[in-house]
Amino acid sequence: MNQSKSMLKKNIVVIGGGNGGAISVAALKQNAELFNISAVVGMTDSGGSSGKLRTEYEMLPPGDIMRVVLAMSCFDYPILKNIFYSQRFSGLGELDTHNLGNLFLFFVWQKTGNFIKAVRALEQSVGAVGQAFPNILEQAHLVAELTGGQIIKTEAAIDKPAYDRSLQIKKVWLEPKVEAYSEAIKTIAAADQIILGPGSLYTSIIATILPKGIKQAIAENKKARLIYVIGNACHTDGETGPKDVAGVVKALDSYLPRPLDLIIYNESKLTAPQKKKYTRKGWTLLQDNGNLLGKRLLRANYELNAGGVCPIKLGRILKKILCK
């Protein structure tokens, strides 16, 4: 008996935060007929609109998962991102600094008392081609210990540090220690391929795999390759993690139950306009010592013409890798 096309599709799970997770989802979406796309998204954001909703209403931070859902839409992600995420209300009192996407999730959550229903409602509204899962359903904060012994609490304080930048992140954990969302664990367990990143190493990617149960699910799913989309840059004033390719991979490997199988690095040589955008955005290139990673490293060009990661180029690369 012939299998249906949906049964022949490969289950691809993206693990990460809002910006990076959305990029990988948008890349996979280029070949939605080949993949069942899902994402496990971190829930430790404590800044901006999401941070306000956490503090005032004890809501799970909606911003990251909202962006990933928008990237899953059958409609144009950059346009949706501008409408639902980038545009912030002003001069409207309690609405100020919030965006449409967060307030949509807030309204449905308040109406139903169920955060998952709010996510599913947004998916239906934008015609999502996959599903997004929060990594946890309980409140937890990211905590970091620095090389000098200092403890930094909350993702916002780690992501935009006010401390001495010569102090490197030594390790991170969640407070309190919480269980992963059961459906997120099931999604990872059923994956044929697992993609991590791109995005901030500690505050996006590692933060997402910290809840109890996620590492075990990755360890037990021996069929799924672990693929890391590292990009080529980090924020100049962002988290104080490694600034070289091999160092970033070594740090991520230390939080995983088994080594990464493949690391995809953006080897693009920047043009003058791209360099200007990197400067404007506060991005700095990672030191390329990727040769230390041996055969695990795949160099490819997936630079957006205007600067940054291009989902279309990344989608072509992932199609070749995932369809082997």
Buried (B, 14 or more C-beta within 10 A) or exposed (E): EEEEEEEEBBBBBBBBBBBBBBBBBBBBBBBBEBBBBBBBBBBBBBBBBBBBBBEEEEBBBBBBBBBBBBBBBEEEBEEBBEEBBEEBBEEEEEBEBBBBBBBBBBEBBEEEEEBBBBBBBBBEBBEBBBBBBBBBBBBBBBBBBBEEEEEBEBBBBBBEBEBEEEBBBEEBBBEEEBEBBEBBBEBBBBBBBBBBBBBBBBBBBBBBBBBEBBBBBBEEBEEBBBBBBBBBBBEEEBBBBBBBBBBBBBBBBEBBBEEBEBBBBBBBEBEEEBEEBBEEEEBBBBEBEBEEBEEBBBBBEBBBEEBBBBBEBBBBBBBEBBEE
